Amino acid sequence: MIKIIERKIIKASPIEDNENNYREYFKEVIPLVDNVEGSLVECGFGKGKTANIFTNFMLDEIIQKRNMHFYDSFTGFPTPSKEDKSERNPQKGNGRCLLKKLRR
């Protein structure tokens, strides 16, 4: 689902949480904003699934190369508010990732 909220803000999400769906989803959505100058910033890096997809798109020249910045607390989601309601149904702690597991 792609929803234009404001002129330069696009809110969208893949329906199923698997890497092939993410890859196809981003292949369709990223070109919509590829002409916007600046860095790519991901808040909520997790295990790096989306970062790998973006990097591969840049290497395969699907999107332009740009600086990438990733931020994460690795503590997972905070307690959801009513604005966080979605098909994903996020819960407190979802997405938590232990750094020692990432280093393996």
C-alpha positions in Angstrom: 0.0 0.0 0.0 1.4 3.4 -1.0 0.0 6.5 0.5 1.2 10.0 -0.4 0.9 12.0 2.9 2.6 15.2 1.8 4.4 16.3 -1.2 7.7 14.7 -0.1 6.5 12.1 2.3 5.5 8.6 1.2 4.2 6.1 3.8 4.0 2.5 2.6 4.7 -1.0 3.8 5.0 -4.5 2.3 2.1 -6.8 3.3 4.2 -9.9 4.2 7.4 -9.7 6.2 9.8 -11.7 4.1 12.9 -10.6 2.1 11.5 -11.3 -1.4 8.4 -9.2 -0.7 10.6 -6.4 0.7 12.9 -6.5 -2.3 10.0 -6.3 -4.8 8.3 -3.7 -2.7 11.4 -1.4 -2.5 12.2 -2.0 -6.2 8.8 -0.4 -6.9 8.8 2.4 -4.3 12.4 3.6 -4.1 12.5 4.9 -7.7 9.6 7.3 -6.7 12.1 9.2 -4.5 15.4 8.3 -6.2 15.7 11.8 -7.7 15.6 13.5 -4.2 19.1 14.6 -3.2 20.6 13.5 0.1 21.5 10.5 2.1 19.5 7.4 2.8 18.7 7.2 6.6 17.2 4.1 8.2 15.8 4.4 11.7 15.4 0.9 13.1 18.3 -1.0 11.4 17.6 -4.3 13.2 19.4 -7.2 11.5 20.2 -5.2 8.3 17.7 -6.8 5.9 16.6 -3.4 4.4 20.1 -2.1 4.4 21.3 -5.1 2.4 18.5 -4.6 -0.1 19.3 -0.8 -0.5 23.0 -1.6 -0.9 22.3 -4.3 -3.6 20.1 -1.8 -5.5 22.9 0.7 -5.5 25.5 -1.9 -6.6 23.1 -3.1 -9.3 22.4 0.5 -10.3 18.7 0.2 -9.7 19.0 3.4 -7.6 21.7 6.1 -7.4 24.5 5.6 -5.0 24.4 7.8 -1.9 25.6 7.9 1.6 23.7 5.6 4.0 23.2 6.1 7.8 21.7 3.6 10.1 20.4 4.1 13.6 19.0 1.6 16.1 18.6 1.2 19.8 18.4 -2.6 19.4 15.9 -2.7 22.2 12.9 -3.2 19.9 9.7 -1.1 19.6 8.5 1.0 22.5 4.9 0.5 23.8 2.7 1.2 20.7 0.4 4.1 20.6 -2.9 4.2 18.8 -1.1 5.7 15.8 1.0 2.6 15.5 -2.0 0.3 14.8 -1.4 -1.6 11.5 -1.6 -5.0 9.9 1.8 -5.7 11.5 0.4 -5.1 15.0 3.7 -4.1 16.5 4.2 -4.9 20.2 6.6 -3.6 22.7 10.0 -5.3 22.2 9.3 -6.5 18.7 12.5 -6.1 16.6 14.8 -6.4 19.6 18.2 -7.6 18.5 21.1 -8.5 20.7 24.4 -7.1 19.5 26.3 -10.3 20.3 24.0 -12.2 17.9 24.8 -9.6 15.1 28.5 -10.1 15.5 28.4 -13.8 14.7 
